[in-house]
Amino acid sequence: MGGPVERPVSSDSAPEQSAGSASPATIGTGSGGVGPAHDAPYSTQNHGMFGVSGSGDTSGFGGLVREPWTAPATERPYGSYFDDIVDALYDAYPQAAEAIDRVVVDRNELTLHLKREHLVDVARTLRDNENLRFELCSSVSGVDYLGSTKRLHSVTHLTSMTYRYRLRLEVSVSVEDPHVPSLTGVYPTTDWQERETFDMFGIVYDGHPALTRILMPDDWDGHPQRKDYPLGGIPVQYKGAAIPPADERRAYK
């Protein structure tokens, strides 16, 4: 098979502004409307649909302004079996009021936002208490809410095989201090899951028996699932216009 056929390109076929001259979108500073007690994960105002600025938008989506949003703390009654879980935890763990920053019920799911120093004790209480019995940790993962002060969130999903309950524990930390206590001593299944979260997001799990990279090479620079990680790519020539790599032409949000 031969190579691409060379075709003449007229002088007026190129766009008025090349993709290479488009500046990356920047993160806004909009308020999340959340009180000072906790940092809003979505604490920035986003403009446009696709994170592009200055590229001559013809779709009309470039004028969109998306206000920051986060699920607010839920007031009682929580509904379903959620009140029973929270009540049982308060009875079993004396420091529960100090440990829990807020309780969120969103999309029929219960999330406890915890202070990191209480994570291990709360998890052990949830596992051992006869009224809770969260025997299984099904997942540990990370989220990067770029723009918030404590942008890195360590998310733990627990399941009670006895009562068929589900619960999410969430701890937020900053990039400058990304330390979270390891749950390997309570749930051994978190071993590789914490390693993957460390590898992809840079959350450091203190007390992990062997916190090393699991997907990327040991000497890899950076954490690929952080929102400010370069997307990479190669520049492409198309009909006289240069299309730069993805990380140079738009901001990833």
GIFEN-V956142 format. One record per backbone hydrogen bond with DSSP energy under -1.0 kcal/mol. NH is the residue of the N-H (numbers start at 1). CO is the residue of the C=O. E is the energy in kcal/mol with one decimal. If there is no record, write none. Layout:
nh=NH co=CO e=E
nh=NH co=CO e=E
//
This chain:
nh=13 co=10 e=-1.5
nh=21 co=18 e=-1.1
nh=22 co=19 e=-1.2
nh=38 co=35 e=-1.2
nh=43 co=41 e=-1.3
nh=46 co=66 e=-2.0
nh=48 co=64 e=-3.5
nh=64 co=61 e=-1.8
nh=66 co=46 e=-3.3
nh=74 co=103 e=-3.1
nh=82 co=79 e=-1.7
nh=85 co=81 e=-1.7
nh=86 co=82 e=-2.2
nh=87 co=83 e=-2.6
nh=88 co=84 e=-2.4
nh=89 co=85 e=-2.2
nh=90 co=86 e=-2.4
nh=91 co=87 e=-2.0
nh=92 co=88 e=-2.0
nh=93 co=89 e=-2.6
nh=96 co=93 e=-1.9
nh=99 co=95 e=-2.4
nh=100 co=96 e=-2.4
nh=101 co=113 e=-3.1
nh=102 co=113 e=-1.1
nh=104 co=111 e=-2.7
nh=106 co=109 e=-1.9
nh=111 co=104 e=-2.6
nh=112 co=168 e=-2.9
nh=113 co=102 e=-2.5
nh=114 co=170 e=-2.4
nh=115 co=99 e=-2.3
nh=118 co=115 e=-1.8
nh=119 co=116 e=-1.3
nh=122 co=118 e=-2.6
nh=123 co=119 e=-2.5
nh=124 co=120 e=-2.5
nh=125 co=121 e=-2.2
nh=126 co=122 e=-2.6
nh=127 co=123 e=-1.9
nh=128 co=124 e=-2.4
nh=129 co=125 e=-2.3
nh=132 co=129 e=-1.6
nh=133 co=129 e=-2.0
nh=134 co=126 e=-3.1
nh=135 co=133 e=-1.7
nh=136 co=159 e=-2.2
nh=138 co=157 e=-1.7
nh=139 co=157 e=-1.2
nh=141 co=155 e=-2.5
nh=143 co=153 e=-1.8
nh=145 co=151 e=-3.1
nh=146 co=144 e=-1.2
nh=148 co=145 e=-2.0
nh=152 co=173 e=-2.0
nh=153 co=143 e=-2.8
nh=154 co=171 e=-3.1
nh=155 co=141 e=-3.1
nh=156 co=169 e=-3.1
nh=157 co=139 e=-2.7
nh=158 co=167 e=-3.2
nh=159 co=136 e=-2.9
nh=160 co=165 e=-2.7
nh=164 co=160 e=-1.7
nh=167 co=158 e=-2.2
nh=168 co=110 e=-1.8
nh=169 co=156 e=-3.0
nh=170 co=112 e=-2.4
nh=171 co=154 e=-2.2
nh=173 co=152 e=-3.0
nh=180 co=204 e=-2.8
nh=182 co=206 e=-3.0
nh=186 co=183 e=-1.2
nh=187 co=183 e=-3.4
nh=190 co=187 e=-2.1
nh=191 co=188 e=-1.7
nh=194 co=190 e=-2.9
nh=195 co=191 e=-1.5
nh=196 co=192 e=-2.3
nh=197 co=193 e=-2.0
nh=198 co=194 e=-2.5
nh=199 co=195 e=-2.5
nh=200 co=196 e=-2.8
nh=201 co=197 e=-2.5
nh=202 co=198 e=-1.5
nh=204 co=178 e=-2.4
nh=206 co=180 e=-1.7
nh=208 co=205 e=-1.6
nh=212 co=210 e=-1.7
nh=220 co=217 e=-2.0
nh=225 co=200 e=-1.8
nh=226 co=223 e=-2.0
nh=229 co=226 e=-1.7
nh=236 co=243 e=-2.7
nh=238 co=241 e=-2.9
nh=241 co=238 e=-2.1
nh=243 co=236 e=-3.5
nh=248 co=245 e=-1.7
nh=250 co=246 e=-1.2
nh=251 co=51 e=-1.6
//
